Amino acid sequence: MLTQKEINEMRGLTTYKKRGCGNGLVIIRDPRAKKGGLYFSGVMGRKVNGRRVQRDCWIGTEGKGVGQLTQKQAMEKWLLIKQWSIDNDRNPADYAKRGEEELEKEKTLRDAIERFLAKKKTKIKEVTHREYSLKLNNNVLAFISPDTPLRELEWKNGGREKVMNVLGKIEDGEKYDLANRCQGLLSGVFDCAISAGWMYKDGDGRNPAAKMKGDDSPKSSNHHHHCISWNEVPALLDDIEMNRSSTNIQAVLATKLLLMTVMRAGAICRLQWEWFDTDFENTITIPGSTPGLKRVRGKNDHIPHHIPITTQMHSLFNFLRRFNGDGEYVFTPIMQSRFHHLDPSAPNNFLRSIGYKDVLRMHGWRRTANTAGIDVLKVELDVIKRQLGHLPEGKVNQAYDGSHRMDERREYLQSWCDLLEENGMRV
């Protein structure tokens, strides 16, 4: 590759000059050329009727303006053309003359995403499928054209760099989790395209969106959901009680219930009265297919999750029954919403409104509760994990261990709610 200084020096020449950039790409200074005085061309040898002849291919004018190419961009374009020429045994100059039928056969990123989502539709929950579609279409395709040929995204054609550039724009400083999830989805999209024969891995078998140690992928930054230490919990509980943002009472109560149950917001905001034991004196049984439990469709979504009801929860549910009546859901929509229940984002929105943006997220609270459960209450880790909704680890344990450890979990949750109440939570 030439340096930019060397290219700039060629621009001032008044005579014809050609210099190689590597891999058959050359840059030419020709004051007489109608297509531009400084341009890139690709050169490769081909056998025609038993004789080896040299074929040239116009790549583009050098520069950074509209319709111009930098040396790096010219190299990417030339390598794509060169590979096409080899695969089809054609003159590289014919690449620009490909017929409409051939162009239609060239699969794009849009094709790969649609195939991936179609294959996933019968294997994952509807809400998860919608989430995948939104992330790919609204986040990924916001920074890369859906009409990008898959060939251009192959590792050998600089696809890895393009993918990481897109993820960096999605991350935008702090959206580590979003970028990490998009990277995982893109990896699945490319695996799907590879299995269909639409694109190829490089010689080392690498997917251009694969997560690797030492790269710049979001996962390597090792960021967790924002959480707080146990020492900061009393201040949090006080801020929740003060409710300086005047947030709707349902969002406040849903947040308190999340603090008590250490569940995910997706499951708690979808609670239905029919999941309660009679008069909700004992236990809530949440179906395994409920979003927020993170069960795998068709694999373990038949396994429900049980929440022992503590005295504090009992008081909260008594109030909500009087407040919302005998509808289907425990928490009803605050305003017109796409949900028939409270929007799962409401608790996190409440935390932001009382000053906890970039300080605490509801998912981060699970880390706080897990740590305090071990360090403060001295509870066995397996009991806490069961209450978090985690299934026994490994296929064998999931197949043979059908225990719920309800007595231990009931004791743990009651102690946990008592501890929160001692530190300022009121129900």
RODO-2510 file (C-alpha; in nm, 4 decimals, decimal comma):
residues 427
     n   res          X          Y          Z
     1     m     0,0000     0,0000     0,0000
     2     l     0,1202     0,3503    -0,0779
     3     t     0,1277     0,6253     0,1806
     4     q    -0,1029     0,9228     0,1363
     5     k     0,2047     1,1395     0,0889
     6     e     0,3162     0,9254    -0,2060
     7     i    -0,0308     0,9502    -0,3599
     8     n    -0,0356     1,3281    -0,3153
     9     e     0,3032     1,3547    -0,4881
    10     m     0,1623     1,1683    -0,7897
    11     r    -0,1237     1,4145    -0,8129
    12     g     0,1186     1,6946    -0,8982
    13     l     0,2924     1,5076    -1,1846
    14     t     0,2504     1,6373    -1,5400
    15     t     0,3473     1,3073    -1,7046
    16     y     0,2003     0,9573    -1,7112
    17     k     0,2872     0,7498    -1,4005
    18     k     0,1698     0,4116    -1,2694
    19     r     0,2427     0,2666    -0,9229
    20     g     0,1351    -0,0598    -0,7609
    21     c    -0,0709    -0,0648    -0,4405
    22     g    -0,0572    -0,4429    -0,3953
    23     n    -0,2758    -0,7412    -0,4979
    24     g    -0,2901    -0,6179    -0,8566
    25     l    -0,4321    -0,2764    -0,7706
    26     v    -0,2486     0,0157    -0,9328
    27     i    -0,2901     0,3909    -0,9134
    28     i    -0,2361     0,5873    -1,2340
    29     r    -0,1591     0,9515    -1,2954
    30     d    -0,2613     1,0445    -1,6503
    31     p    -0,3167     1,4152    -1,7210
    32     r    -0,4919     1,3223    -2,0477
    33     a    -0,7422     1,0801    -1,8949
    34     k    -1,1087     1,1801    -1,9312
    35     k    -1,2071     0,9797    -1,6209
    36     g    -0,9761     1,1724    -1,3931
    37     g    -0,6117     1,2537    -1,3692
    38     l    -0,5508     1,0174    -1,0751
    39     y    -0,7413     0,6919    -1,0665
    40     f    -0,7257     0,3291    -0,9592
    41     s    -0,7199     0,0306    -1,1885
    42     g    -0,7094    -0,3432    -1,1296
    43     v    -0,4700    -0,5656    -1,3242
    44     m    -0,4740    -0,9447    -1,3464
    45     g    -0,3502    -1,2028    -1,5920
    46     r    -0,5865    -1,4504    -1,7625
    47     k    -0,5396    -1,7329    -2,0084
    48     v    -0,7204    -1,6787    -2,3382
    49     n    -0,6883    -1,9519    -2,6035
    50     g    -0,3848    -2,0911    -2,4241
    51     r    -0,2115    -1,7560    -2,4084
    52     r    -0,1706    -1,5471    -2,0923
    53     v    -0,2961    -1,1946    -2,1414
    54     q    -0,3252    -0,9012    -1,9065
    55     r    -0,6659    -0,7541    -1,8352
    56     d    -0,7280    -0,4122    -1,6839
    57     c    -1,0348    -0,3008    -1,4903
    58     w    -1,1338     0,0561    -1,4067
    59     i    -1,1922     0,0907    -1,0292
    60     g    -1,2516     0,4616    -0,9683
    61     t    -1,1096     0,8103    -0,9256
    62     e    -0,8875     0,8718    -0,6221
    63     g    -1,0157     1,1143    -0,3616
    64     k    -1,2557     1,1633    -0,0714
    65     g    -1,5332     1,3406    -0,2561
    66     v    -1,8684     1,2045    -0,3743
    67     g    -1,8124     0,9140    -0,6136
    68     q    -1,4389     0,9013    -0,5376
    69     l    -1,2424     0,6302    -0,3600
    70     t    -0,9644     0,6245    -0,1047
    71     q    -0,6883     0,3682    -0,1546
    72     k    -0,8480     0,1443     0,1104
    73     q    -1,1917     0,1616    -0,0532
    74     a    -1,0411     0,0967    -0,3945
    75     m    -0,8620    -0,2125    -0,2586
    76     e    -1,1857    -0,3485    -0,1090
    77     k    -1,3674    -0,2985    -0,4394
    78     w    -1,0868    -0,4519    -0,6420
    79     l    -1,0602    -0,7633    -0,4247
    80     l    -1,4351    -0,8163    -0,4655
    81     i    -1,4096    -0,7802    -0,8451
    82     k    -1,1003    -1,0001    -0,8606
    83     q    -1,2707    -1,2807    -0,6680
    84     w    -1,5786    -1,2531    -0,8913
    85     s    -1,3554    -1,2786    -1,1981
    86     i    -1,1868    -1,5930    -1,0644
    87     d    -1,5129    -1,7587    -0,9529
    88     n    -1,6833    -1,6961    -1,2871
    89     d    -1,3772    -1,7209    -1,5173
    90     r    -1,4638    -1,3802    -1,6594
    91     n    -1,2758    -1,0673    -1,7518
    92     p    -1,2738    -0,8406    -1,4425
    93     a    -1,3926    -0,5542    -1,6651
    94     d    -1,7192    -0,7483    -1,7129
    95     y    -1,8061    -0,7059    -1,3441
    96     a    -1,9740    -0,3713    -1,4140
    97     k    -2,1666    -0,5265    -1,7043
    98     r    -2,3321    -0,8057    -1,5075
    99     g    -2,6872    -0,8710    -1,6185
   100     e    -2,9900    -0,8000    -1,3999
   101     e    -3,0472    -1,1732    -1,3508
   102     e    -2,6986    -1,2200    -1,2036
   103     l    -2,7333    -0,9132    -0,9836
   104     e    -3,0611    -1,0469    -0,8474
   105     k    -2,8895    -1,3717    -0,7502
   106     e    -2,6363    -1,1889    -0,5338
   107     k    -2,7702    -1,2187    -0,1815
   108     t    -2,7703    -0,9165     0,0460
   109     l    -2,7700    -0,8500     0,4181
   110     r    -3,1465    -0,7970     0,3970
   111     d    -3,1881    -1,1492     0,2514
   112     a    -2,9793    -1,2995     0,5309
   113     i    -3,1721    -1,1180     0,8059
   114     e    -3,5086    -1,2230     0,6605
   115     r    -3,3936    -1,5861     0,6382
   116     f    -3,2619    -1,5781     0,9958
   117     l    -3,5852    -1,4316     1,1363
   118     a    -3,7996    -1,6766     0,9362
   119     k    -3,6056    -1,9752     1,0722
   120     k    -3,6231    -1,8401     1,4288
   121     k    -3,9968    -1,7703     1,4190
   122     t    -4,0990    -2,1254     1,5116
   123     k    -3,8205    -2,1718     1,7670
   124     i    -3,8489    -1,8684     1,9954
   125     k    -4,1247    -1,6787     2,1741
   126     e    -4,3203    -1,4209     1,9764
   127     v    -4,1990    -1,1350     2,1972
   128     t    -3,8385    -1,2522     2,1538
   129     h    -3,8809    -1,2736     1,7769
   130     r    -4,0152    -0,9168     1,7747
   131     e    -3,7167    -0,8043     1,9827
   132     y    -3,4734    -0,9712     1,7365
   133     s    -3,6476    -0,8045     1,4430
   134     l    -3,6375    -0,4597     1,6059
   135     k    -3,2692    -0,4850     1,6956
   136     l    -3,1658    -0,5986     1,3476
   137     n    -3,3888    -0,3632     1,1502
   138     n    -3,3827    -0,0530     1,3724
   139     n    -3,0295    -0,0718     1,5147
   140     v    -2,8052    -0,2693     1,2786
   141     l    -2,9591    -0,1522     0,9500
   142     a    -2,9500     0,2069     1,0732
   143     f    -2,5723     0,2024     1,0181
   144     i    -2,5297    -0,0298     0,7203
   145     s    -2,7331    -0,0593     0,4018
   146     p    -2,9624    -0,3654     0,3871
   147     d    -2,8639    -0,3946     0,0202
   148     t    -2,4983    -0,4584     0,1105
   149     p    -2,3918    -0,7764    -0,0751
   150     l    -2,3018    -1,0569     0,1648
   151     r    -1,9787    -1,1069    -0,0288
   152     e    -1,8631    -0,7637     0,0888
   153     l    -1,9201    -0,8730     0,4488
   154     e    -1,7037    -1,1826     0,4260
   155     w    -1,3920    -1,1708     0,6439
   156     k    -1,1540    -1,1780     0,3479
   157     n    -1,3242    -0,8718     0,1982
   158     g    -1,2975    -0,6602     0,5114
   159     g    -1,6315    -0,7700     0,6551
   160     r    -1,4999    -0,7970     1,0098
   161     e    -1,3961    -0,4321     1,0137
   162     k    -1,7314    -0,3225     0,8697
   163     v    -1,9250    -0,5222     1,1293
   164     m    -1,7194    -0,3872     1,4207
   165     n    -1,7645    -0,0331     1,2879
   166     v    -2,1436    -0,0818     1,2903
   167     l    -2,1335    -0,2214     1,6466
   168     g    -1,9222     0,0721     1,7593
   169     k    -2,1851     0,3145     1,6292
   170     i    -2,4628     0,1188     1,8025
   171     e    -2,2680     0,1252     2,1292
   172     d    -2,2342     0,5042     2,1065
   173     g    -2,0392     0,5364     2,4293
   174     e    -2,2505     0,3418     2,6796
   175     k    -2,4954     0,1083     2,5022
   176     y    -2,2711    -0,1912     2,5655
   177     d    -2,5510    -0,4399     2,6230
   178     l    -2,7366    -0,3359     2,3067
   179     a    -2,4221    -0,3607     2,0942
   180     n    -2,3383    -0,6978     2,2509
   181     r    -2,6838    -0,8345     2,1715
   182     c    -2,6685    -0,7013     1,8148
   183     q    -2,3310    -0,8703     1,7678
   184     g    -2,4769    -1,2028     1,8785
   185     l    -2,7708    -1,1614     1,6408
   186     l    -2,5438    -1,0682     1,3486
   187     s    -2,3316    -1,3740     1,4182
   188     g    -2,6483    -1,5839     1,3940
   189     v    -2,7503    -1,4068     1,0722
   190     f    -2,4132    -1,4824     0,9115
   191     d    -2,4162    -1,8448     1,0315
   192     c    -2,7576    -1,8781     0,8679
   193     a    -2,6245    -1,7271     0,5424
   194     i    -2,3193    -1,9519     0,5505
   195     s    -2,5325    -2,2632     0,5953
   196     a    -2,7379    -2,1552     0,2919
   197     g    -2,4222    -2,1142     0,0812
   198     w    -2,4781    -1,7387     0,0451
   199     m    -2,1443    -1,6412     0,1956
   200     y    -1,8223    -1,8074     0,3051
   201     k    -1,6100    -1,8110     0,6169
   202     d    -1,2425    -1,7268     0,5828
   203     g    -0,9708    -1,9939     0,5805
   204     d    -0,9738    -2,0121     0,9612
   205     g    -1,3487    -2,0669     0,9685
   206     r    -1,4277    -1,7290     1,1222
   207     n    -1,7689    -1,5649     1,1114
   208     p    -1,7215    -1,1853     1,0593
   209     a    -1,9405    -1,1100     1,3637
   210     a    -1,7918    -1,3795     1,5891
   211     k    -1,7025    -1,2770     1,9437
   212     m    -1,3299    -1,3079     2,0012
   213     k    -1,0961    -1,2500     2,2912
   214     g    -0,8842    -0,9403     2,2503
   215     d    -1,0958    -0,7728     1,9827
   216     d    -1,2997    -0,4541     2,0125
   217     s    -1,6321    -0,6320     2,0455
   218     p    -1,8653    -0,4940     2,3134
   219     k    -1,8373    -0,8137     2,5183
   220     s    -1,4640    -0,7645     2,5682
   221     s    -1,5365    -0,4423     2,7567
   222     n    -1,7019    -0,6578     3,0279
   223     h    -1,9637    -0,4011     3,1271
   224     h    -2,2506    -0,5104     3,3525
   225     h    -2,5917    -0,3607     3,4158
   226     h    -2,5662    -0,0654     3,6511
   227     c    -2,6003    -0,1791     4,0120
   228     i    -2,5439    -0,0415     4,3616
   229     s    -2,3799    -0,1758     4,6773
   230     w    -2,5782    -0,2783     4,9830
   231     n    -2,4631     0,0375     5,1650
   232     e    -2,6445     0,2463     4,9021
   233     v    -2,9759     0,0601     4,9378
   234     p    -3,1242     0,2724     5,2244
   235     a    -3,0827     0,5887     5,0144
   236     l    -3,2502     0,4153     4,7188
   237     l    -3,5461     0,3056     4,9316
   238     d    -3,5825     0,6598     5,0659
   239     d    -3,5801     0,8062     4,7134
   240     i    -3,8456     0,5557     4,6057
   241     e    -4,0678     0,6517     4,8995
   242     m    -4,0219     1,0246     4,8315
   243     n    -4,1175     0,9757     4,4624
   244     r    -4,0103     1,3296     4,3739
   245     s    -4,0987     1,2622     4,0103
   246     s    -4,4661     1,1994     4,1022
   247     t    -4,4583     0,8771     3,9025
   248     n    -4,7798     0,6742     3,8744
   249     i    -4,8332     0,4538     4,1795
   250     q    -4,8427     0,1327     3,9720
   251     a    -4,4896     0,1889     3,8430
   252     v    -4,3743     0,2589     4,1995
   253     l    -4,5390    -0,0575     4,3366
   254     a    -4,4041    -0,2679     4,0481
   255     t    -4,0562    -0,1390     4,1337
   256     k    -4,1030    -0,2337     4,4997
   257     l    -4,2218    -0,5809     4,4010
   258     l    -3,9152    -0,6235     4,1819
   259     l    -3,6941    -0,5282     4,4754
   260     m    -3,8695    -0,7920     4,6888
   261     t    -3,8875    -1,0777     4,4369
   262     v    -3,5525    -1,0151     4,2552
   263     m    -3,7325    -1,1144     3,9342
   264     r    -3,7061    -0,9586     3,5883
   265     a    -3,9393    -0,6722     3,4980
   266     g    -4,0799    -0,8585     3,1978
   267     a    -4,2297    -1,1287     3,4197
   268     i    -4,3463    -0,9097     3,7097
   269     c    -4,5275    -0,6570     3,4896
   270     r    -4,7143    -0,9468     3,3248
   271     l    -4,8414    -1,1019     3,6502
   272     q    -5,1985    -1,2337     3,6259
   273     w    -5,4356    -1,2872     3,9185
   274     e    -5,5117    -1,6421     3,8051
   275     w    -5,1493    -1,7387     3,8740
   276     f    -5,2013    -1,6864     4,2481
   277     d    -5,3006    -1,9491     4,4974
   278     t    -5,6385    -1,8814     4,6605
   279     d    -5,6359    -1,5331     4,8116
   280     f    -5,2637    -1,5157     4,7256
   281     e    -5,1732    -1,6456     5,0726
   282     n    -4,9041    -1,8817     4,9586
   283     t    -4,7425    -1,8858     4,6125
   284     i    -4,7498    -1,7358     4,2632
   285     t    -4,6923    -1,9847     3,9808
   286     i    -4,5701    -1,8142     3,6625
   287     p    -4,5991    -2,0237     3,3406
   288     g    -4,2600    -2,1050     3,1885
   289     s    -4,3584    -1,9476     2,8557
   290     t    -4,3924    -1,6024     3,0163
   291     p    -4,1496    -1,3421     2,8718
   292     g    -3,8971    -1,2414     3,1329
   293     l    -3,8303    -1,5939     3,2612
   294     k    -3,5767    -1,6516     2,9840
   295     r    -3,6922    -2,0063     2,9144
   296     v    -3,6076    -2,1577     2,5751
   297     r    -3,9100    -2,2276     2,3585
   298     g    -3,9718    -2,5982     2,3127
   299     k    -3,6840    -2,6874     2,5440
   300     n    -3,7620    -2,5818     2,8998
   301     d    -4,0508    -2,3372     2,8725
   302     h    -4,2783    -2,6036     3,0208
   303     i    -4,1091    -2,5463     3,3591
   304     p    -4,2965    -2,2829     3,5652
   305     h    -4,1431    -2,0464     3,8178
   306     h    -4,2744    -2,0169     4,1741
   307     i    -4,2646    -1,7062     4,3928
   308     p    -4,3369    -1,7527     4,7646
   309     i    -4,5576    -1,4676     4,8893
   310     t    -4,4217    -1,2795     5,1925
   311     t    -4,6200    -1,0663     5,4355
   312     q    -4,5000    -0,7495     5,2615
   313     m    -4,6085    -0,8814     4,9202
   314     h    -4,9437    -0,9791     5,0644
   315     s    -5,0084    -0,6197     5,1707
   316     l    -4,9020    -0,4895     4,8293
   317     f    -5,1317    -0,7317     4,6436
   318     n    -5,4242    -0,6504     4,8706
   319     f    -5,3884    -0,2838     4,7784
   320     l    -5,3522    -0,3597     4,4041
   321     r    -5,6639    -0,5788     4,4107
   322     r    -5,8626    -0,2858     4,5523
   323     f    -5,6921    -0,0355     4,3200
   324     n    -5,7236    -0,2255     3,9892
   325     g    -6,0276    -0,4402     4,0562
   326     d    -6,0808    -0,7880     3,9153
   327     g    -5,9122    -0,7476     3,5773
   328     e    -5,6782    -1,0010     3,4214
   329     y    -5,3493    -0,8363     3,5191
   330     v    -5,2112    -0,7302     3,8557
   331     f    -5,0559    -0,4195     3,6988
   332     t    -5,2664    -0,2449     3,4328
   333     p    -5,1445     0,0031     3,1669
   334     i    -5,0851     0,3562     3,2948
   335     m    -5,1848     0,5082     2,9609
   336     q    -5,2557     0,3936     2,6064
   337     s    -4,9973     0,1257     2,5381
   338     r    -4,9139    -0,1640     2,3084
   339     f    -4,9283    -0,3821     2,6211
   340     h    -5,2430    -0,5030     2,7991
   341     h    -5,0479    -0,4790     3,1237
   342     l    -4,7961    -0,2353     3,2707
   343     d    -4,5145    -0,1572     3,0272
   344     p    -4,2081    -0,3608     3,1404
   345     s    -3,9944    -0,0488     3,0949
   346     a    -4,1926     0,1421     3,3615
   347     p    -3,9753     0,0424     3,6625
   348     n    -3,6527     0,1437     3,4872
   349     n    -3,8152     0,4672     3,3739
   350     f    -3,9117     0,5358     3,7352
   351     l    -3,5528     0,4797     3,8524
   352     r    -3,4283     0,7248     3,5899
   353     s    -3,6861     0,9824     3,6905
   354     i    -3,5682     0,9823     4,0542
   355     g    -3,2027     1,0268     3,9619
   356     y    -3,0692     0,6748     3,9093
   357     k    -2,9820     0,6975     3,5408
   358     d    -2,6375     0,5361     3,4910
   359     v    -2,6519     0,4308     3,8582
   360     l    -2,8988     0,1416     3,8775
   361     r    -3,1117    -0,0682     3,6449
   362     m    -3,3642    -0,3259     3,7604
   363     h    -3,1546    -0,6062     3,6109
   364     g    -2,8546    -0,4737     3,8037
   365     w    -3,0623    -0,5025     4,1230
   366     r    -3,0464    -0,8820     4,0822
   367     r    -2,6702    -0,8548     4,1279
   368     t    -2,7169    -0,6346     4,4349
   369     a    -2,9687    -0,8786     4,5864
   370     n    -2,7580    -1,1834     4,5028
   371     t    -2,4519    -1,0337     4,6708
   372     a    -2,6408    -0,9126     4,9786
   373     g    -2,8218    -1,2441     5,0098
   374     i    -2,4877    -1,4189     5,0476
   375     d    -2,2947    -1,1551     5,2437
   376     v    -2,5698    -1,0141     5,4668
   377     l    -2,8287    -1,2926     5,5036
   378     k    -2,5798    -1,5809     5,4618
   379     v    -2,8191    -1,7641     5,2276
   380     e    -2,6996    -2,0580     5,0172
   381     l    -2,6282    -1,9525     4,6587
   382     d    -2,8434    -2,2275     4,5038
   383     v    -3,1497    -2,1013     4,6933
   384     i    -3,0956    -1,7474     4,5631
   385     k    -3,0391    -1,8711     4,2068
   386     r    -3,3645    -2,0683     4,2197
   387     q    -3,5500    -1,7532     4,3241
   388     l    -3,3778    -1,5556     4,0461
   389     g    -3,5405    -1,7996     3,8032
   390     h    -3,2283    -1,9951     3,7119
   391     l    -3,2763    -2,3626     3,6324
   392     p    -3,0292    -2,6314     3,7502
   393     e    -2,7115    -2,6071     3,5416
   394     g    -2,6489    -2,8664     3,2721
   395     k    -2,8813    -3,0971     3,0763
   396     v    -2,8381    -3,3840     3,3207
   397     n    -2,9291    -3,1754     3,6267
   398     q    -3,2284    -3,0240     3,4475
   399     a    -3,3436    -3,3731     3,3496
   400     y    -3,3109    -3,5306     3,6959
   401     d    -3,3425    -3,2435     3,9447
   402     g    -3,7095    -3,1513     3,9765
   403     s    -3,6814    -2,9954     4,3216
   404     h    -3,8085    -2,6440     4,3942
   405     r    -3,6592    -2,5870     4,7415
   406     m    -3,9729    -2,3908     4,8293
   407     d    -3,9253    -2,4011     5,2068
   408     e    -3,5753    -2,2529     5,1787
   409     r    -3,6882    -1,9970     4,9205
   410     r    -3,9859    -1,8922     5,1314
   411     e    -3,7588    -1,8388     5,4314
   412     y    -3,5065    -1,6501     5,2162
   413     l    -3,7644    -1,4163     5,0591
   414     q    -3,9295    -1,3386     5,3916
   415     s    -3,5900    -1,2551     5,5456
   416     w    -3,5044    -1,0472     5,2390
   417     c    -3,8299    -0,8477     5,2524
   418     d    -3,7874    -0,7972     5,6280
   419     l    -3,4358    -0,6632     5,5615
   420     l    -3,5654    -0,4200     5,2978
   421     e    -3,8370    -0,3029     5,5357
   422     e    -3,5799    -0,2480     5,8116
   423     n    -3,3830    -0,0291     5,5712
   424     g    -3,6691     0,1965     5,4699
   425     m    -3,9057     0,0188     5,2309
   426     r    -4,2742     0,0742     5,3124
   427     v    -4,5707    -0,1170     5,1700
***
